[in-house]
């Protein structure tokens, strides 16, 4: 809730309600308004009743009733007075509510309307088909993009199907609450979407959250109260599959796809996909290519294209590497435009033809059951794979993540990190390669785009490359200390003891397996310790402090999940060896660890 901060004293008990006539000098019945002043602003709300001005007692704030008036006038005025008394009582309830809930003072006007118009609003809500209202409102809303609107309409269709199946359609806004949403969640969990497969946990959470998001738009028009219906209490179910199912393609694999002899739509979709792999844009933003401005880089060392991204509506400059230039030259008269679904219909087949058949472990969390299977990589290729491939391949070339983010249009590191699919092995090899080739790095050209013109284009970015060559703190932790496995075990352990779909969560086997891997890793030789030492030496004091804190948190997680004392101490010794810990921090962490282990042993 967007509550306004209270900056001064507010005495709501002193706020008074008055009733004024809309046209006090009229000779016809006129509307009566509730008038009050809240936070230095005058509020006027219609009472829904009228009175002749000559029948209104301004001093007593009520309509006259007496023998001098006709029976009909007395009847009308009785209705007025009854309504006035009712509103006064509701106003009193409103003041008491705000005095008991001062944190909601910022929404005082909105709350007042709810108290005064409670009956009317409830009656309206009960008579309105919520699904129809939402669908019609979305159709008229010009503040959202067409793609977002299409997705919202699709989500409403899913929700409508659920309501029909459980016999709750049509439904009013007053009947929409957290229990109903939880029923929808259960429905999605149990719904079969393939041969014996139920909906993925992540998909379930996304569908439910989108419905709540749509309902929040109805809240803006007073149709539903998200807080009262407890929809703000909804917690998205946590998937245990992580993001490892998403792949990126290596430069060699992209080359294989580009080398295929294809025709027609298949060729055009392939070209669009490969272009994405070299410019790093979303599929939706490739539609802006035709309006993009291609020009020489200001430093005269290559070409860039400027486009306006759809999602963030801001302009980005993209360096055009040789493959991208070849493709753009091929479509000088305009790039073909395809829908995301049309592209998806072709991509997996294209990947199979290119021989992208390496096996990839896919872990799926469906309806509380976690299953890991091996699938061929081409089956996982989608339109987003191209953007992910650009990011991962540029990181492997040593470009700093902040520079890549400027090209892809990411505003924050958190959203960017979701695209990074480098394995611990990728990171280790990159560090070793970077350190061993520093002397000749300025002459290094990626094999995939080894044309002479690439050297000039790539220099546009190289001037911004930092001293640590794009290796992140997480990369070091993942490489040196197997942090990804530790975090995975901790995540699984946090789920133990909770009920999911009526079943007690238990991941003993998975946790035991991870612990075994972690302890085995702790005993392995640190062959790349020299690389790690060099990396740590390059860190500033502030960044090194961040790394110390990350390491301490990781050690705490090791204790929590049951890693042996010997293995933990070996981790700490490795950290000292590479210079991640100085003698003082080394002693401190050992003391903390010993205390935590003693507490763990004591139960």
Order of alpha helices (4+ residues) and beta strands (2+ residues): beta-beta-beta-beta-beta-alpha-alpha-alpha-alpha-alpha-alpha-beta-beta-alpha-alpha-alpha-beta-beta-beta-alpha-alpha-beta-beta-alpha-alpha-alpha-alpha-alpha-alpha-alpha-beta-beta-alpha-alpha-alpha-alpha-alpha
